[in-house]
């Protein structure tokens, strides 16, 4: 019997009208560890984010543009309907499949305060009732085959990588609490806790098999910071490295996680309590006795997104280290070494090349290694069985990255491994023009990701083309490759905030032809002050080349051709001395191609 049938039997037995199954865990992680992937167990969908609604007779899976086609493939033949993600779609589905007054069960542990409020509102608008519960039936139905609980040890993240001491960060938070007259701040997001306390999950948190979704090296714990500067860290003490326990300031105490609700209630007695409503589970928000005294604050997240000079230099070093492995692979792919290989073979290979670097800790993401038809799925991750051969199609792209102490990488390269068609070259050139347009853009301070959304898309839009994922996202420091702010179409807590100097963001336009091929170019950019007062600009800090075989230079403006020449000259200067002779020779020839097609007119490029 399938997991879905088991859940539906439970629903009928318990008289439950419907239930929500999210991809998140109790820490609301974007990338939940294997033992917390209830949605994957239920549906077979292996992407990182999604949500399902299940009734005793029907089931629907709601996915964003990155995963829609993948969801169709992975649930093919099952009872799941697949729909685009969005509140309108979910509300319409509820109206069509639940009767007026029926109840939809929602686990308060797996949804944020903000998300729970939206579910309550949408259920009311659909004519059904939201019933919030503290346990999910899948936890009992998923028995023997469930992976073991994931709780890696927690270690110090030295100031030489973090750039600012934990004492200084806590002082800054306490200062803001006093200004706001708040009694305390609940830091519920493990990524925020990790940044604020300068701690990280141990190495085991990122060492995973090729093709497996990575687990962010965050300290899975919570923190309560008080206005007087003291803090309570809610974590199992045995998981905290002994040297780290000794290094913690006297005003930071370790408490059992089970004590957090009572400490929240006690704190609220002294005044309003703040929390990030987007990243705090609803069950913790409900622990605050008087909800009118619960304030919304993204203070720690906003501070985390802006990198200091040490973090910026660490990111630059990480990109050079990472480029050594990726350029070696690109050179070998271009010369036919992997002619008989499949997508999974290459994913394994890039992981092995990275591991030759003693500074490499683990992958920042699963290697998205996609040939031809596979590449039409924007977040395709190959499996050991059933991967396509690279020789099946001339177009291949690889989206991968590494975790290095001091920096995190996440880049995509698209290569022509055979003779590309005219459509392939023209489309890739349009994607590349959008990529250059964004990285060379200059914009007034105060602009948000929503404002910049169109910049990388105009060349594609002019030809009636588009892509179904965001254009960019913030990047963590030995943390999640995905953080705020984002460059995306619709206003959200991540895309409607001003972009600030010091933020590191991705730049990743692409195009995906359903049933044919896909392509993407992705690099990281640092937000820097522009030459004009009151304006900001981007400086590309990634160091991976673009395949000139997929570039039609006649479609480019002189400034675009010069940017390509200047960028690739910098790539050769920064990475070339680190490469083996074979890879360096291949890179030199590639760079010469871009230099030969440049107008030779200097531009003010930032790298």
Beta strands, then each sheet from edge to edge (+ up, - down):
strand 1: 18-22
strand 2: 51-54
strand 3: 59-63
strand 4: 80-84
strand 5: 103-107
strand 6: 129-133
strand 7: 154-156
strand 8: 184-187
strand 9: 199-201
strand 10: 222-226
strand 11: 231-234
strand 12: 252-255
strand 13: 273-275
strand 14: 294-296
strand 15: 360-363
strand 16: 368-371
strand 17: 395-400
strand 18: 402-404
strand 19: 407-408
strand 20: 411-416
strand 21: 442-444
strand 22: 472-474
strand 23: 483-487
strand 24: 504-507
strand 25: 510-513
strand 26: 517-520
strand 27: 523-529
strand 28: 535-540
sheet 1: 4+ 3+ 2- 1+ 5+ 6+
sheet 2: 7+ 9-
sheet 3: 12+ 11+ 10- 8+ 13+ 14+
sheet 4: 15+ 18- 19+
sheet 5: 16+ 17- 20+
sheet 6: 21+ 28- 27+ 24-
sheet 7: 22+ 23-
sheet 8: 25+ 26-
end
